[in-house]
Amino acid sequence: MRRSWLGVLGLVWALGGSADELPDTVARSKPSVVGVGTFQKTRSPPVNFAGTGFAVGDGQHVLTNAHVLPKTLDAARFESIAVFVREGGEEKIRLATHVASDEVHDIALLKIGGPRLPPLALGDSDKVREGETYAFTGYPIGVVLGLHPVTHRGIISAITPVAIPVQQMRQLNGKMLSRLNAPYDVFQLDATAYPGNSGSPLYDPRTGVVVGIINKVFVQETKENLLAKPSGISYAIPIKFALGLLGKGAQ
């Protein structure tokens, strides 16, 4: 019996810690995870959800993907970037301002008003290794059912250049070509994410320390079939690329 228990404990250790740690980490992390989109009072519906974000730094800054933010806002109709939070069991809208973006690494920093949110700690993404287990929390199907974040877990399948091969030259665009000229490594995960997960924090399931930002999903068919036939392959940008933006937020 003793040997059996030792075997189980050894397996748990190899998988990255106690099986009971992730639920506690998720509970601590959820108040920091927000929805990101736009708000326009005269629009129906007034809320347009675009992705996920998470509080960092002083609790009044939010990291997300650059592609989550709209290219333009309808200023004439008072459209604003907005962050959606859950406070005291109620869903609330916080208007946000765009502080800075890193289009190359698909990261953006927002500033919000109101009470400070609990910020997530940022780790050293250079220490991430293939085979390690991580989790991410976000809004894979938007806020259709309310602000109820969903958590997924998977291993780092590969640390690979960001440029994903295409089968035909006509599939290349300007952004892909620029990445081919100056590729950088991203984390490939064997976990299913959806467009609403863009901007979700990728964190250590034991500590909640963030090492990356979910930014895209490998689509094996069409975007229309993504929900029905997910590829099970997702990518995250190492968090080290966000540090420069955080410096701008402190200015």
C-alpha positions as CSV (number, residue, x, y, z in Angstrom):
1,M,0.0,0.0,0.0
2,R,2.8,2.4,0.9
3,R,4.4,1.8,-2.5
4,S,1.1,2.5,-4.3
5,W,0.7,5.8,-2.5
6,L,4.2,6.8,-3.3
7,G,3.5,6.0,-7.0
8,V,0.5,8.2,-7.0
9,L,2.3,11.1,-5.3
10,G,5.2,10.7,-7.8
11,L,2.7,11.0,-10.7
12,V,1.1,14.1,-9.3
13,W,4.5,15.7,-8.8
14,A,5.4,14.9,-12.4
15,L,2.2,16.5,-13.6
16,G,3.1,19.8,-11.9
17,G,1.8,19.7,-8.4
18,S,-1.2,18.8,-6.3
19,A,-4.4,18.1,-8.2
20,D,-6.1,20.4,-5.6
21,E,-4.1,23.5,-6.4
22,L,-5.7,24.5,-9.7
23,P,-9.2,25.0,-8.3
24,D,-7.8,27.4,-5.6
25,T,-5.7,29.2,-8.3
26,V,-8.7,29.6,-10.5
27,A,-10.8,31.0,-7.7
28,R,-8.0,33.6,-6.9
29,S,-7.5,34.5,-10.6
30,K,-11.1,34.9,-11.8
31,P,-11.7,38.3,-10.2
32,S,-8.8,39.6,-12.2
33,V,-10.1,38.4,-15.6
34,V,-12.3,40.7,-17.5
35,G,-14.2,40.9,-20.8
36,V,-13.1,43.5,-23.3
37,G,-15.1,45.2,-26.0
38,T,-17.0,48.4,-26.7
39,F,-20.0,50.2,-25.2
40,Q,-22.4,52.5,-27.0
41,K,-25.5,53.5,-25.0
42,T,-27.7,54.1,-28.1
43,R,-26.7,50.8,-29.8
44,S,-28.8,47.6,-29.6
45,P,-27.3,45.8,-27.9
46,P,-25.1,48.5,-26.3
47,V,-22.3,46.0,-25.5
48,N,-20.0,44.5,-28.2
49,F,-17.8,41.8,-26.8
50,A,-14.5,41.2,-28.5
51,G,-12.2,39.2,-26.2
52,T,-10.7,38.8,-22.8
53,G,-8.2,40.8,-20.6
54,F,-6.7,40.7,-17.2
55,A,-5.7,43.2,-14.5
56,V,-2.0,44.0,-13.9
57,G,0.2,46.4,-12.1
58,D,-1.8,48.9,-10.0
59,G,-5.1,47.1,-10.7
60,Q,-6.3,49.9,-13.0
61,H,-4.5,48.6,-16.0
62,V,-5.6,45.7,-18.2
63,L,-3.6,43.6,-20.7
64,T,-5.3,42.1,-23.8
65,N,-4.5,41.5,-27.4
66,A,-4.1,44.4,-29.8
67,H,-6.5,42.7,-32.3
68,V,-9.2,42.7,-29.7
69,L,-9.5,46.5,-29.9
70,P,-11.5,48.2,-32.6
71,K,-9.7,49.9,-35.4
72,T,-11.9,52.9,-35.0
73,L,-14.6,54.1,-32.6
74,D,-17.8,55.9,-33.4
75,A,-17.0,59.1,-31.5
76,A,-20.1,60.9,-32.8
77,R,-22.3,58.3,-31.0
78,F,-20.1,58.2,-28.0
79,E,-18.8,54.6,-28.5
80,S,-16.0,53.7,-26.0
81,I,-13.7,50.9,-25.3
82,A,-15.1,49.0,-22.3
83,V,-14.1,46.4,-19.8
84,F,-16.7,44.1,-18.3
85,V,-16.2,43.0,-14.7
86,R,-18.2,41.2,-12.1
87,E,-18.4,42.8,-8.7
88,G,-20.4,41.7,-5.7
89,G,-22.4,39.3,-7.9
90,E,-23.3,42.1,-10.4
91,E,-22.0,42.6,-13.9
92,K,-20.6,46.1,-14.4
93,I,-19.1,48.1,-17.3
94,R,-16.0,50.2,-16.9
95,L,-15.0,52.6,-19.6
96,A,-11.4,52.2,-20.6
97,T,-8.8,54.2,-22.4
98,H,-6.2,52.8,-24.8
99,V,-2.7,53.4,-23.3
100,A,-0.4,51.7,-25.8
101,S,-0.2,48.8,-28.2
102,D,2.5,46.5,-29.5
103,E,1.1,45.4,-32.9
104,V,4.1,43.1,-33.7
105,H,3.4,41.0,-30.6
106,D,-0.3,41.6,-30.6
107,I,-0.5,43.1,-27.1
108,A,-2.4,46.2,-25.8
109,L,-2.6,48.0,-22.5
110,L,-5.8,49.7,-21.3
111,K,-6.5,51.9,-18.3
112,I,-9.8,51.7,-16.4
113,G,-11.5,53.8,-13.8
114,G,-13.3,52.7,-10.7
115,P,-12.1,50.5,-7.8
116,R,-8.9,48.7,-8.4
117,L,-9.1,45.0,-9.6
118,P,-6.8,42.4,-8.0
119,P,-3.8,42.3,-10.4
120,L,-2.2,39.1,-11.6
121,A,1.5,38.6,-11.0
122,L,3.7,38.3,-14.1
123,G,6.4,35.7,-14.3
124,D,9.6,34.9,-16.3
125,S,8.4,33.5,-19.6
126,D,11.9,32.6,-20.6
127,K,11.8,29.8,-18.0
128,V,8.8,28.1,-19.6
129,R,9.7,24.6,-20.8
130,E,8.0,22.3,-23.3
131,G,5.9,19.7,-21.5
132,E,5.0,21.9,-18.6
133,T,1.3,22.3,-17.7
134,Y,-0.4,25.7,-17.7
135,A,-4.0,27.0,-17.5
136,F,-5.8,29.9,-19.0
137,T,-9.1,31.6,-18.0
138,G,-11.3,33.7,-20.3
139,Y,-14.6,34.0,-22.2
140,P,-14.5,31.5,-25.1
141,I,-18.1,32.2,-26.1
142,G,-18.2,35.8,-25.1
143,V,-20.7,37.2,-22.5
144,V,-23.8,35.6,-24.0
145,L,-24.5,33.8,-20.8
146,G,-23.1,36.5,-18.6
147,L,-19.7,37.1,-17.1
148,H,-18.8,33.5,-16.3
149,P,-15.1,32.9,-17.2
150,V,-14.1,29.4,-18.4
151,T,-10.8,27.7,-17.6
152,H,-8.8,25.3,-19.8
153,R,-5.6,23.5,-19.1
154,G,-2.9,22.0,-21.3
155,I,0.8,21.4,-21.8
156,I,3.3,23.5,-23.7
157,S,3.5,21.3,-26.8
158,A,6.2,23.4,-28.4
159,I,8.0,26.7,-28.3
160,T,7.9,27.7,-31.9
161,P,8.4,30.7,-34.2
162,V,5.2,32.7,-34.5
163,A,5.1,32.4,-38.3
164,I,2.7,29.5,-39.2
165,P,3.4,27.9,-42.5
166,V,0.7,28.3,-45.2
167,Q,0.0,26.0,-48.1
168,Q,-0.2,28.6,-50.8
169,M,1.6,31.9,-51.4
170,R,-1.7,33.7,-51.8
171,Q,-2.5,33.0,-48.2
172,L,0.4,35.3,-47.1
173,N,-0.4,38.8,-45.9
174,G,1.7,41.8,-44.9
175,K,1.7,40.9,-41.2
176,M,2.8,37.3,-41.9
177,L,5.6,38.5,-44.2
178,S,6.9,40.9,-41.5
179,R,6.9,38.0,-39.0
180,L,8.8,35.9,-41.4
181,N,11.5,38.6,-41.6
182,A,11.7,38.9,-37.8
183,P,10.2,35.8,-36.2
184,Y,9.9,35.4,-32.4
185,D,8.9,32.3,-30.3
186,V,5.4,31.7,-29.0
187,F,3.9,28.9,-26.9
188,Q,1.9,26.3,-28.7
189,L,-0.6,24.6,-26.4
190,D,-2.5,21.3,-26.7
191,A,-5.6,23.1,-25.4
192,T,-8.8,24.3,-27.1
193,A,-9.4,28.0,-27.2
194,Y,-11.9,30.1,-29.1
195,P,-11.8,33.7,-30.5
196,G,-13.3,35.0,-27.2
197,N,-10.3,33.7,-25.4
198,S,-8.0,36.2,-27.1
199,G,-6.3,38.1,-24.3
200,S,-6.7,35.4,-21.7
201,P,-3.9,35.0,-19.2
202,L,-1.8,31.8,-19.4
203,Y,-0.7,31.0,-15.9
204,D,1.0,28.5,-13.6
205,P,-1.8,26.3,-12.2
206,R,-0.1,26.2,-8.8
207,T,0.7,29.9,-8.3
208,G,-1.4,31.8,-10.8
209,V,1.7,33.6,-12.1
210,V,1.1,34.7,-15.7
211,V,3.6,33.6,-18.4
212,G,1.7,34.4,-21.6
213,I,-1.3,35.8,-23.3
214,I,-3.6,33.7,-25.5
215,N,-3.7,35.3,-28.9
216,K,-4.9,32.8,-31.5
217,V,-6.2,29.4,-32.4
218,F,-5.1,27.2,-35.2
219,V,-8.1,26.9,-37.5
220,Q,-8.2,23.6,-39.4
221,E,-11.3,24.4,-41.5
222,T,-13.3,27.6,-41.7
223,K,-13.9,30.2,-38.9
224,E,-17.6,29.3,-39.2
225,N,-16.8,25.7,-38.2
226,L,-14.4,26.7,-35.4
227,L,-17.0,26.2,-32.6
228,A,-18.1,22.8,-33.9
229,K,-14.7,21.5,-35.0
230,P,-12.0,23.1,-32.8
231,S,-8.4,22.1,-33.7
232,G,-7.3,21.7,-30.1
233,I,-4.2,23.8,-30.8
234,S,-3.8,27.3,-29.4
235,Y,-1.0,29.8,-29.2
236,A,0.1,32.3,-26.5
237,I,2.5,35.3,-26.6
238,P,5.2,35.2,-23.9
239,I,4.5,37.8,-21.2
240,K,8.0,39.3,-21.5
241,F,6.8,41.2,-24.6
242,A,4.2,43.0,-22.4
243,L,6.8,44.5,-20.0
244,G,7.5,47.5,-22.3
245,L,3.9,48.4,-22.4
246,L,3.6,48.3,-18.6
247,G,6.3,50.8,-18.4
248,K,4.3,53.2,-20.6
249,G,1.3,52.7,-18.3
250,A,3.3,54.0,-15.4
251,Q,4.2,57.2,-17.2
